[in-house]
Amino acid sequence: MPIHKAMLAALSLLSYPDLDAEKIYLVERRLQKLTARRARKPWLYRIWEHTVSSGEYQVPMRIFAPKQPKRGCVLLFFHGGGWVTGSIDSYDGICGDMAAQTGCTVASVDYRLAPEHPFPAAVEDCYAAAREVFLHSGLLDIPPEQVVLIGDSAGGNLAAAVSLLARDRGEFLPRRQILIYPAVGNDHSENSPYPSVRENGTGYLLTSKRVQEYFALYGAGEADRENPYLAPLAATSLKAQPDTLLVTAEFCPLRDEGEAYGEKLRQAGNHVEIHRIPDALHGYFSLPVWFKQVKQTYAIINSFLEEKYER
């Protein structure tokens, strides 16, 4: 299926040239700060700031609450960016759109970035944010069963990792998670067992080379690649995981590992929905909501939230 030219052009503006990530990640962060889409619409929702303790670090959170909520749930959002770039500022517009499109309160987490703070700093920050939201229902005036973890790309990885960590630590357990083209594997080389790494690894904006560079910056060592909190597909058990909505993009190098993770969750006895968005590339969820692929994704998300919310 050919990629729509407008889709490709728009995503090109959101993507980076295939340069060495280790050499340019600071430049990428500065550019994101300069171009952050702070398209706030105060007549649709109100925004406030909060912080959560993760060890000695205070994790910033930005909360978007619709003035006329459609659903009594909270989307706890972890942003993408390869664990190296991205922030609550650069995802400000996306989270505002998410609140408006779903009618849910969205709580965006500004976890620490690698390589200054390598694995597991980001996981611990996201877990700390989730722990506060789940165990202190007065924070957002919502019961824990109505909190949904959600993330895109590296954020999808973090959502999956938090769900595993929550199960293993036993302090709380999310009931639902939404993973949007998540990075859940640990091999993005030519030897990867997932064909999309090779089929979509060049020429589609996000390259397999870039994914490998992000992993190298995020992971503290080679042994970390087998840690399920870094690569959830490496988990020996995926029992007792949340109901999961997993969305992949047709022309994304992470497509097959994401779908494999969904199948592995299903085989472990979890409820899973897997949707592949046609004619879509990695990063498409950052586009304006009038794009066909974004509209389709929100329709899928809303259906998932409504179905589970009514149970």
N, C-alpha and C positions, 0 to 999 in steps of 0.2 A: 504494500500500500504506500503510495507516495506521500511525503510529508507536505502539509499545506504550507505554502511559501510564507504567508503571514505569520504562522506559528513559528516557523524556523527563524524568521527575521526577529520576532519579538524575543524568543529565547536567546538568540545571539547577544542581545543587549544585556541579558541577565547572567551570561556565562563568561568564563574567563578563557584567555588564550592558553594553549597547551604549553605553558612554560613550567619551569621547576617550581613546585609549590613552596619548597623550603626557602627559595630566594624571593618570592613575591607575596607571601601571605600577609606581610605587614602593609604592603601597598594595597592589597585587596581590602583589608580592613578599613584603611583610610578612605578608599573610594566608596565603600559601603556606607561609611559614616556620612560622607558628603551627599550621597544620593539616596539616603534612607527615605522611604515613602511614608511620611507622617500624615497620611490623609485621614485625619480625624473628623468624625461627624458627630459632634456632641448632641445633636438632636436625636440620634439613634441609640447612643449608649454613653455611659459615663466611665471615666478612666481614673484609676488611682494606683499608687505605688505601694509595695509591701516588700519586706525583706525577711529572709529565713536563714537561720544559722546552720552552716554546714562546717562543723569543726570551728575553726577561728575565722572562717570566711562568711561574710553576709551575702547571701544570694539574692540579687534583686528580682522582683516579680512585678509585672505590669498586668493589671486586671481590667478587662473590658466587660462591663455589665450592661446588657441591653435594657433600655428603659421600659420596653414592653416585651419581656421574655416570652418565647413560645414554648420553652421546655424548662423544667426544673432541674437542669443538669449543668455541670461545669466541665469544660474541656481544658485539661491541664496540658499546655502545649510546650513541646521542646523543639526548638528551631533547628534547621539544617545548616550546612556550611562545612561539612567534613570535620567537625569537632575543632576546626582551626579558625574559621571565619563565621560571620553571622552574629546577631545580637538581638535583644528585644527591640532596639531601635530600627534595625534593618528589616525586621518582621512586623513592625508596628502596623502598617497598612494591611498586611495579610491577616493579622489577628483581628483587626477591626472588621474586615470583610467577613471573617469567620463568624464573629459574633452576630453580624447583621444577617448572614445567610442561614445560620442555624438557629438563631434565637436563644443561644446558650451563652452563659458567662464564659469568657476565655481568660485563663490565667497563663501568661507567657513567662517562661523561666530563663533568666540570663546566667546560665552556667559558665564556669570557667573554661577557657579555651586552651588547647594545646598549641604549640609545644611548651609554652611556659608552664602549663599545668597539665601534664600528660595523664593518661588513664591511670587510676580510676577517678580522677577529680570530677570530671563531668558527670559520671554516673552517680557519685556520692552527692553532688549538688542537686541533681534531679530527684534522687531518692529523698533528700532532706525536704525539698519542696513538696513532694508527694506525701511524705509522712505528715507534714504539718496540715496539708489540706484534708487528708483522710482522717487524722486523729483529732483535729481541732475544728469540728464542723461549724463552730461559731464564726470562723474566719470569713467564710463565704456564705454562711447561713444555708448550708446544703448538707444532706445526709451523705455519708461516704459511698453508699451504693449508687449514687447518681454522679459520681466523679468518673470521668472518662480520660484515660491517657491518650494523647495524640502527638504525632511528630512526623516530620518529613525528612527523608534521607538520613543524615546522621541523627536527626531528632527521632526518626522512627526506630533507629538502633537503640537510642537511649530509652525510649518508651518500652521497648521489648526487654531491655536490660533491667529497668526498674521493676517490671512485672516479675521477672525471675528473681531478682534480689528480694522483693517483697515476700514472695513465697518462701524463700530460703530463710529469711530473718524472722518471719512470722509475726510482724507487728501490724500489718494490714495486708489486704489483698484486693487489688483492683478487679472490678467485675467486667470492665470493657476496655478495649484499646483499639485505636485506629492507627495503622502503620501505612504511611504513604511513601511509595518507592524506597523502602528501608534498606540500609546497608547492614546485612545480618551475617554475611559470610566472612571468610578470612583469606580467600585466595582469588586475586583478580589478575593473575598472570595468564600467560598462554596455556598453562596447564590446568586452569580452573575446570571443575566438573560442570560448570554452567555455561552453555553455549552463548548466552547473551553477552558474556564478558568479551568474547571474541567477535561475535556478529555486530554488536553495538559499541565496541570498545574504542572505535575511532570514527570520526566523521559525524558524530551526533552530540557535539558540545561537551558533555561530560565524557572523558576518556577513561579507559581502564588504567592508563598510566597515572592520571590524576588521582584516581581512587587509591592506588597503591601508595602514592606520595602522602596522601592524607593519613592513611593507616600508619605509615612510618613516623609521621609527626605526632600522631595520637598515642600509639602504643609505646610503652616504656621499654619493651624488649620483645624478642621473638617468642618467648614463652607466653606472652600475653595473648597471642593470636589464638590460642586454644582456650582462653578464658571465656566462658559463656556470657559474662557481663560485657565483654568487648565484641565477641562474635556469637550471638545467640544461637546460630545454627550448630555451634560446637557443643551445645548443652547435651548431656547424656539423657536427661529427662525433661520433657516439656509438659508434664502433668500439672494439673491445677493452675492453668493459665486463664487469663480473662477471655470472655467472648471477644473475638477478633475480627475486625474489618481490615483486610489487606488490599491495598490499591497499588498496582504497578503501571508502568508506562511502556508502551509497545517498543519504543526505540531507546530504552534505557539499558546500560550495561548491568544494572542491578536487578533487572526484571526477573530472571530465572531463580536467583537465590532468594528473592522475596517470596516468590510463589512456592518455592521448595519449603521455605519456613512455614508458610501457611499450611501446606500439606502435612508437614511434620507435626504442627500443632494439632491438626485434625486427627491424625493417627494416634496422638496421645490422649484423645478423648475430649478435646475442646471444641466448642462451637466456632467455626471459622467461615467467613465469606471472603472469596478472592475475586477481585475484578481487575482485568487488564484494560486500560484505557487506550483505545485505538488511536493511531496517528499522533501519539504523544511522546515527548522526550522528557528526560530527567529535568526537573525544575519547573515543569509547566504549572504547578500549583501556585507559583508565585505570580502568575499572570493575572490581569484584571478579570473580574468575575464574568464578564460578558464573553470570554473565550469559551468555545464549545466544550473543550475538555474540562475546563474548570466548572462550568455549569453541570456537566455530567457527574463530576466528582462530588459536588455538593448534593446533588440529587441522591447519590448512593449513600453519602454520609447521613443525610437527613432520614432516609429510609431505615438505615441501621439504628440510628438513635431512637426513632419512633417505635420501631419493632421491639427493641430491648427495653425502652422506657415503659412500655405498656405491659410488660410481663409481670 
